[in-house]
Amino acid sequence: MAEPRDEGADSYRRAAALLDGLLGAGARHAVVSPGSRSTALALAAARCRDLALHVAVDERAAGFFALGLARATGRPPLLIATSGSAPAHWLPAAIEACEDDQPLVLLSADRPPELLGCGANQATEQSRLFAGHARGAFVLPADATPAHALDVGRRAGAACRWPRPGPVHVNVAIREPLVAAQPERCAPWQGGEPTVALPVAAAAEPAAVAAVAARLDGRRGALLAGRLSPHGQVGAAVAALATALDCPLIADPLSGLRTGPFETARVLTLADAFLRAGSAPAPDWLLRVGAPPVSRALEAWAARCPDNILVAPTTGWPDPSRSATRLLIGDVAGTLHALAGEVSGAGVRPEPWRTLDELEAGARRALESQAHAPAEAGLVAGLADALPAGTPVFVANSLVVRDFDSFLPRRSAALPLYANRGVSGIDGNVATAAGIAGGLGRATVAVVGDLALFHDLNALWLAARQPLVIVVVNNAGGAIFGQLAQAGVPEFRALWTTPTALDAGAAAALFGLPFARHDTAAPLIADILRHLAAGAPALLELAVDAGASAAARRTWWRSCADAGDCGAPL
């Protein structure tokens, strides 16, 4: 008589084969949220010796935690959840990953087809859940063979990394019983050898590179580096090209070029301040790499440059102003190195252009001579001065990332910055920072606003389990809107500032986090360093007077315009 089929053990073997295929494409972390239908996937992840397992109770926070892992490691983490509404909570993180080219693998457990469309509990259409936000969508049937599951894992792992990294969705149908009748059939396991090798992109066409180099000859220009991956070689290539051309390099804070060994390049950090004047001078050419900059003033200035050259890795090039006049598409670091070689070999050296350097120097003098600088300037400058080399720093959206754009100076030691700028959401910032700390395995600093903390309070549960020091800049609501046209509307406070009166100390206590409140930057910096040295989590608060801070910024911008003699600030 044939032995009865053990459906639970079959599901486990199928899940292990699926994960094995994903391991072959580079996966090393799994983030699991508790559920019943996903039992086989969760057990296979927990019993795999090659996967670091993280448990996140809330699926929305789990998604952003996984996003942090992806940012920290450059590898695709696995997200595992049960059927029904659970995987829908991944959508915000998936959208961010989609728009910012971060690899994620979304593994949703599902009911088998016979339970769909018949009123069965916790069953809904899941296969198209991420639709336009996934690089690929795969379905693993409930009766798939392990070989089929392995193949799906390999294909999904490859699709989330190349040709353009991003999220992929694998919907896994699982039948009951969900637990094996013979538990010994669900033993711990180890992944096989890496089985998916991805191609290395080539530099742009040599003739196109030579043509661009010729356009630089004898003309004044500048380089603009937007957000760059901390894992690539693009930053060093940009700095080398700027040195070869002896031209100014405007560095977004998320480019990585404001910190580290780039002393030979003429790196500028205060462009948002000195380019706010509509009459700010533009170069003959501007060569851009990376994502669009944080600064809208800088982006508007860049659009005015007559010869706008963009170097991009794919045909989905970043150019929201539609101002690029020439495109070099290919491996960005390789293309920049080829361009530097062409410049050096042909003796191309445009006339040195010092105007932007002079505007930068004037903006720096104006900031340093200001009697009452914005409180956030002290925080950012203090972090840049005090943090140990290589300390990861996550910066939240809205005003915080603009503070780093405005006030992060150059320093010789590396200070890698991370942010969710794909769609710049205010949600998931704390969870992402916790994932970065977990992925890197080292003490990390996160700087967030009070509204960003409010939107992600339950992620403090994850933060309390990582070496993460969270600094909340509390300016009593959405202070960023005070710089926009909405500030003049009578309903401004109710509809835009939206103060929550959040008690950060009470929130810290709820999750067992040490807490301290500071009114100035110096003691806060000392507190941050103490917790970093201990490798311990903490929530620290900097109280900021939003009105005083906004007034100080406006004073600085006016001084920059006066120093540059280029009109009134925008």
N, C-alpha and C positions, 0 to 999 in steps of 0.2 A: 504494500500500500504506500502511495506517495506521501512524503512528508508534507504537511500543510504549509502553505506559503506564509512567511513571516513578513507582512507588509511593512511593519515598523522598521525591521532590519534592512529591507530593500530600500526604503526611503533614506535611511542613514547612509548606505553604501552609495546611493545616487548623489546625495548631498556631498559626501566626501570626494567623489569623483569630480563634481562640479567645482568644489573649492580647490582641488588639485590642479585643475586646468587654470584657475585664476592665479594660483601660486606660480605656475609656469610662466605667467605673464607679468609677474613682479609683485603681486599682493603679499603683504606681510602683517597687516593689522585687520582685525574684525571688530565691529561695533555692534553689539547685540542688545535689542530691547526685548523684554520678556513677553512671551505669548505662547499659545498652545499649538496652532497650526505650523509654526516655524520650528517645532521641536527638533526635527532631524537636522536642519541647518544650524541651529544653535549648538547642538551636541557635537556635530562634525567640526565646527569652528573651535569649540572648547577643547576638544580632544586632539586637535592638530598640534603637533610639536613645533611647527614652523610659523604659527600665527600668534601674534600678541593679541590677547582678548581684552576688550573693554566692554563693560556693561553700562548702559545708559537707560534709565527708566522711561524717560520721555523721548518719543521718536523725533520730535522737532529738534530738541537739543542734541540727540544722537547724530542727526544729519549734519549739524554745524560742527560737532566734535570731529566727525569723520572728515569734514572739509578742512579742519585744522590739521589733522593727520596728513592729508594730501599736500597741503601747503608746506608742512614741515619736512616731509620725506620725499616728495616728488613721485611717490608710488600710489597706486589705487587702493584705498581702504575698502573693506567690504561692509556694507550696511545690511543688517538682517532684522526683519520684523515679520509679524504675523499678518493675517489677511484682514480685509475690511478697510476701515478708515486709517489704520496704523501707518501704512506706507505713504498715505497722502500727506502726512506731516513732514515728509522729507522734501516736499516740493520747494520751499524757500531756499534750502541749501542746494538743491539740484539746479535751480535757476542761477544761483550765484556761481556754482561750479561750471555750468554751461557757458556763461558769459565771460568767465575769467579763465577758461581752459584748465580746469583742475580735474584730475581723474577720480571718479567715484564709481563704485559698483553697487547698484541698488538691488538687493536680493529680497524680493517680497514673496512670502509663502502665500499660496492661494488654495481655494477649494478646487476639487477636480471638476471637469466640465459638466458632469451630471448634476452638480449642485448649483450651477449658475442658472439664473433666469427662472427659478422655480420657488422663490421665496425662502430659500434656505438661510439660516442665520449667518451673519457676518460674511456674506458673499455678495460681491459686486464685480463689475467689469474693471479689472486692474491692468490688463495687458497694454492699454494705451494711456495709462495714468500720467506718464511724463511726456508723451507726444513730442512736441517741438523742442523740448529741452533735453533730449537724450541723443547721444551720438549713435546709439543703436538700441533696439528693443528685441529681446529674445524670450521665447517661451519654452520651458522645459516640461513636457507632459508628465503626468503621474505615472505612466508605465515606461518611461524612457530607460534605456539601458545605461549602465555606467559608462560605456564608451561614448554614447551620445552626450551624456552629462559632461564628461571630460572635454569633449569637443566644443560644447557650448561655452564652458568656462574659458577655454583658450581663446575662442573668438571674441567673447565679451571683454576679456582682459586686453586683447590687442586693440579692439575698437575704442576703448576708453583712453588709450594712450597715443594712438596714431591713426590718421595723419594730424588730427587736431585733438588734444586731450579734452576730456569732458566726461559727464556721467553716462553710464549705460544702465539699462534696466533689464533684469532677468526675473521673469515671473515664474515661480516654481509651484506647480500643482502637486499637492500631497494628499493622499487618501488616508483614512483611518484604517487600522489603529496607528496612532502616532508614536507609540513607544514599542520597542521591540519585545516580542514574547521571550526571546532568548538574548538577554543583554550582552552576553559574551560576543555576540556577532557585531557589536558596536564598539570595537576596541579602539584605543588611541592609535593614531597613524601619523605618518610623516610624508611630506610632499616629495614628489619626484624632482628630477633635474629641471632647470629652466628650459622650456620648450618653445617659447615664442621670442624670436629675435627681431627687433624692429629696425627699419632702415634708418640710416643717418642722412639727413637732408643735405643736399649740395648747395654750395654758394650760388648766388645769382650768376647769370650768364656773363662770362668774361668780357665780351664786347660791350654789354650794357654797363658793367662796372667801369670800363675804360671811358665810355662816353660821359658818365657822371663825373669822373675825375677831371675830365677836360673842362667841364662846366665850372669847376671850382677855381680853375687857374686864373690868378690875377684879380679875383673878385672877393669882396669881403663877406664873410659868412659866420654861421654859428651852428652848433649842434644842440639838439634838444632830446634829452633822455626821459621818457615817461616811466611808468611802472614796469619793472623787469623782474623776471624770476630770480630768486636768490640761488637757484641751483645751476644756472647756466653760466656761460663765459661771455655773455654779451657786454656786461659792464666793463670788464677789462678791455674788450675790443673797442668800445666807444671811447674810453679814456685814451687808448693808444692812438686812435684816429685823431682825436682832438689835439693831442700832443704833436702828432706829425703835421697837422695843419696850423698849429699855433692859433687856434680859434677858441672863443669862449664856449663852454659846455654848460648849458642850463640843466640842472639836475633836479628832477622831481624827488621828493623825500623817499618815495618808494622805488626809486631806481637803484638804490644801494651805492650811488656814486658820491654821496656826501660824506661817507665814512669809509675808512679803509685806505689801502696804499695807492692813492691816485694823486699824489702831490704834484706830479709833473703837469697835470692838466689844469686849465684855467676854469675850475668848477665854480659855478655861481649858484647861490642858494636863496637869494632874496628877490627873485624875479617877480613874484606875485605882488610885492610892494612897489617896485620901481617901474613895472610895466602897466600899472593901472591907468596911466595917462594915455589918452587916445593919440597923443602926438609922439609917443615913445618911438625912437628911431628903429627901423627894421633893416636887417642886413640884405645884401644882394641875393643870398641863398640861405636856406635853412634845411639842415638834414636831420630828420627825426627818426627815432627808434622807440619801441615800447608802446604801451597803452597811452591814451590821452592823459595829460597831466591833471593833477588835482585842481590846479588854479584855473578858473575861468578867464581871468585877465590874461594869463599866459597863453591860453588856447586862442583867445581872440587876437592877441598880438601875432601869434604864429600864423594865423589865417591871412594876415596882411602881407606876409613875406612873399615877394613876387615869384621866386623860384623855390618851390616847396618839395623837397625830395624825401620820400618815405621808404625806409627799409623794413620789410615785413616778412614773417615766416610763411604765410599762407595767402591765398587769394581773398580771405576774409579780413582785409587789412583795416586797421583802426584809423579812421579819418572822418569823425563826425561833422567837421566843418566843410567837407568835400573840397578841400583846398590843395590837396596833393597834385603837383604838376608832373612829377616823375615818380615811378615806382621801381624798386629793386626787390624782387620776391625770391626768397631762398633762405637757407640757414643764415640767421642774422649775424652771428659771430663770424662765421666764415666769410660772409659778404663784406663785413667791415674790415676784416684783416686783408681781404683782397683789395679793397679800396685803399687802405693804408699803404699796401705794397705798390699799388699803381701810382699813388701820390708821391711816394718816396722815389720810385724808380724813374718817374718822368720829371722829377724835380719840381712838381707842382707845389707851390707855396703861396697862397693868396696873401695879399697885403694885410699885415696884422691890423685888427680892428679892435680898439680898446674902449669904445663907447660904452658897451654893456658893463665892462669891468669898472668903469668910472661911476656908472649909475649904482652898481652894487656897493662900491665903497661909500658913496653918499648915503645909501639906505642904511648901511651898517653904522655909520657915524650918527645918523639920526636916531636909530634905535638905542645906541649906547649912551647918548646924551639925554635921553628922555627922562624927566624927573619921575614919572610914574608909568612904567612900562606895564603892559598887560600881565596879570598874574600867571597866565599860562606860559608866557615867555620864560619866566623863571623856572617853571617846571621842566619844559622841554630842554632848555639850556643846561639845567642841573643834571638831567638824565644823561645828556650827551657828555657832560664833563665827568660824571662819577661812575657810570655803569662799566663793569668789567668788559674787556674785549669779547666780542661774540655773543653778548647777552641778547637773546631774542626779545623783540618788543612788538607786541600787537597793538595797533592803533585803531580805534573805532571810527566810524563814519561821522558825518555831520561836522561839527566844529573841531573835534579833536584832530582829525587828519589834517585839517587846514592849519591848526596850530603847529603841527610838525612841519608843514610846508612853510609856514611863516618864520619859524624860530629855530629849526634844527640846523646848527652850524656844521662846518666841516670838522672832522676829527680823524686822526691817523689810524685809530683802532676801529675795526669793523663793528658795526651795530646793525644787524639785520632787522629790517622792519617788515611786518606783515599786516595785511588789511584785506577786508572783503570789499573790493572796489569793482567787482564784476557788475553788480547792480546797486552797490552802495546802500544796502539795506541797514536799517537800525536794529533788526532782529538778529539773534544768534551770535553776537559779538563775543560774549563771555564764553559760550560753548566752543566757538572756534579757537579762542585763545587757549582754552583748556586742552583742546586737541593738539595744538602746536606744542604745548609743554609736554604732552604725553608722547607725541611723535618724536620730538627731539630728545626727550629724557633729560632735560636740563632746566634749571631755574629760569623762569620767563616772567617778563613784566607785561601787563596789559593796561592800557590807558583808555578808559571809556567815559562817556558822559552819563549824567544821571538818568536821562531817558533811555539810553542804550542798556543801562543796568536794569531799569524798570521792565523793559521788553524781554529780558532774559534772566529773570530772577531764579527760575528753577535750575538754570545751568550752574548756579553756585554749588549745587550738590556735586557736579562734576569737578568744578574748580577746587573744591575742598580736598579732592583726591589727587591733585597734581601740585608740583612745585611752582605755583602761579601766584604772583603778587599782583592784585588788581588795584589800580588807582582810579577812583571815580572822581571826575572833575564835576563838581556839583554847582552849576550856575542857575539852578531853579528852573529848569525847562529848556526848551529849544532855542538857545541863544543864537544859533546860526541864522534864524529868521530875522534877527535884529539887523543883519547886514543886507537884507533883501527888501524889495518894495513892499512886502506885506506889513512891514513895521509901521507904516502910516495908516493902516486900516483900523477903525475903532474896535473891531473884534479881535485885535491882534493877540492879546493875552489869552483869551478863551479858546481861540481856534488854532493858534500856532505855537505860542510859548508853552502852553499846557503844563504848568507846574504840577507835580504830583505830590509834593511834600513827602517824598520817600525818605524814610529813616534808614539810612544805610547801615547804621550800627545795629538796629533791630534785625535787618536782613542778614547781616553777618552772624549774629547770635543764633538765628534760626538754623543756620547751616554749620555752626560750630567753627566759624572763621574768626581769627584775631582781628580786631578793628581798632583804628585810631583816626581821629579827625584833626586836620591841620588847616590853619589859615594862611600860611606862607609856605614857600617851596622848600626852604633849607631844611627844616626839621623833617619834612615829608621825605626828602631824598635820603636822609640818614636812616629813617625808618624802613624805606624800601631796601637799602643796602643790608640792613640787619636781617630782614626776612630772606633776602636772596642768599646771603651767606649760610643761613640755616637750611636752605632748600625747603622752606616751609610756606604753605599758602597763607594769604592774608588779604583782607579788604581794607584799603586805606582811602581816606577822603580828603580832597582839597576843596575847601569852600571858596567860591569865586563870586565877586560882585559883578554880575553880567553887565550892568550899565557902565560901571567904571572901566571894565575891560574893553567894551565896545568904544567908549570915548577915547581911550588910550590908543587903540588901533587907528581910529580916524585921524588923531593927531599925528601919528607916525606916517601915515600915508600922505598927509599934506606936506610933512617935512620932506618926504622922499621926492615929491613933485617939485618942491622948491629947490632942493639940492640938485635935481636933474634939470631944472629950468625947462620943463617940457609940459607945462600946462597943469590944469587942475585935475585932481584924482577923479576917477570914474565913480 
